[in-house]
Amino acid sequence: MQTDVKNKTLSDLAMLISEHKSEIIQQNNIDIAGSDNLDPTLYDRLKVDEKKVDGMVASINEVIHLEDPEGEILHHYNHPNGMKVENRSVPFGRILIIYESRPDVTIEAAINAFKSGNKIYLKGGKESKNTNVFLVNLWAQALQMNNLAVETVTYLDIDRTETQKLLKENHLSLDLIIPRGGEELINYIKQNTSIPLIISGRGNNFVYVHSDADFTMAQEIVINGKSRLSVCNAIDKVLFNSNTENLKQKVEQVLTKAIEMKLDVYGDGDFFKSFEFITPMTDPQMYEQEFLSPKILFGIVENVDNAIDIINKYSGGHSAVIVTEDESVATKFQNEVDCAAVYHNASSRFTDGGQFGFGAEIAISTQKLHFRGPVGLAQLVTNKWFITGNGQIRK
């Protein structure tokens, strides 16, 4: 598939989504009406409004303008015997994306896999079925408009038993699975398949506020980190340095904004017992939990080493932030914290493929193989060696 054909297909898809915006939202309203007792996090993931539809179109247009990674020459070597040796990027082949609640994945994840030359299978959650099926029908129209097989993007409307059978038997000859969802979904897939995975892991992200930090900046970074509750780049834990001058007044400053956002604030240790609106932490396992809710935990550490140890022990390996004016402390923190993205004086909410210049993202990997962090177009390829000779044999 040539790059211009891929881009024309994506352009037609963007046009179709724009033209059918009201129908997409209508189908999503049917999904929402059929889903009982949605908490704010699940509702945020499931709901598709005009802004989300416009976001799908914007993501498509960004991916159109990104370089096609398929066929890129990664290494070239002229062998002394005359052979030409090339290592090129090639598609994985068949990618299954399993996801919960978020219908925008049907577009934003699939466009990356499509432009990098893969065949895509989509398995969305039953709660978003109507929206997903409608969007895949738009995919089919765009593919047909460009004389491409509609099976290039296939929606799997199968139940849990059929899904489990697919994971175990791999009758679709899948090359890669990308799960998009919570720990329960990811663990279920890991336990039921031998197919390689790119795991979009949990968040449970930390901010460490060093003793010299600008607390106005720290406050803004913490609050921005809770601006959306359902996303994996949200902040759940804040560690304050105990040697900070006027620490109680400065924590009050952050606490006030947290209360205004209607966050439930918990505190670890005696320091926080004097605060009226902080609930004492009684369960140490809170440090391990990804909240995905209006909860935030404050803790106290003695130094940056203490903060690094706690983050490496409890975080999901996704994102971490240090707020400090000391470049050497920031460098130490960024080098030693074992997360996919480590920030100095900036919000964790930027851990996103679009914000990192990838266009749309398909996942945020917390693995170290085959790629770490936001996974976009350029990461959905593998490599292959191409050798051309004229009869050479090895002696």
Order of alpha helices (4+ residues) and beta strands (2+ residues): alpha-alpha-alpha-alpha-beta-beta-beta-alpha-beta-alpha-beta-alpha-beta-alpha-beta-alpha-beta-alpha-beta-beta-beta-alpha-beta-alpha-beta-beta-beta-beta
